[in-house]
Amino acid sequence: MLAQYIIENRTTVRAAAKKFGVSKSTVHKDISERLPQFNRALYLQVREILEVNKAQRHIRGGIATRKKYRGE
């Protein structure tokens, strides 16, 4: 369910963890260690989305910092 949620919503690990009420480390462990054993194809789809999120992380951080200091 966790992997399908990430794929359908193209969400971040943090957002998925919040939605399912678990920690980010639990999401990482489930996706990176447990999922490949059960469904390799699903794992590859999720990993692709998480790689894109990781590449965009610095951009989101800069936007959040800008909003913080502008008082938004």
Residue pairs with C-beta under 8 A, 6 or more apart in sequence:
1 20
2 16
2 20
2 27
2 30
2 31
3 30
3 31
3 35
3 39
3 42
3 43
3 45
3 46
4 42
5 11
5 16
5 19
5 20
6 13
6 16
6 31
6 46
6 49
6 50
7 42
7 45
7 46
7 49
9 15
10 49
11 19
12 53
13 24
13 27
13 28
13 31
13 50
13 53
14 24
16 27
17 23
17 24
17 26
17 27
20 27
31 43
31 46
31 47
31 50
35 42
35 43
35 46
36 43
